[in-house]
Amino acid sequence: MAESYPWFKSYDAGVPHSLEPYPAVTFLDVVEDAANKRPDHRFLIFKGSTISYSELVRLYSVFAAALKANGVKKGDRIAILLPNCPQGFISSFAAWKAGAIPVPLNPMYTEHELQHSLKG
């Protein structure tokens, strides 16, 4: 089955055709595990301020709960119109925790460009 994918012919010798034996965990699982092991460790430094792993988990968990409370369901797309800033990380992680798909959009887009992106 998977061995028939044509791109496998381009793989170098010894390159595996699957992700096994990687564990079945999400990126959020890894972040939350890091928060449990090293809660005060810096996750992010931005303009002289820091956010620890535990603070990150708290922030995105609160936002994820708010998304769900406002009707966001698994598979929904969440537009994120932010520059590269801590809130961008937090909102993306919150979307994942809520089961949604974060869709980052360029905050420099014009109204026409945003309409095109948002209407699909």
Secondary structure by P-SEA (a helix, b strand, c coil): ccccccccccccccccccccccccccaaaaaaaaaaacccccccccccccccaaaaaaaaaaaaaaaaaacccccbbbbbbccccaaaaaaaaaaaaacbbbbbbbccccaaaaaaaaac
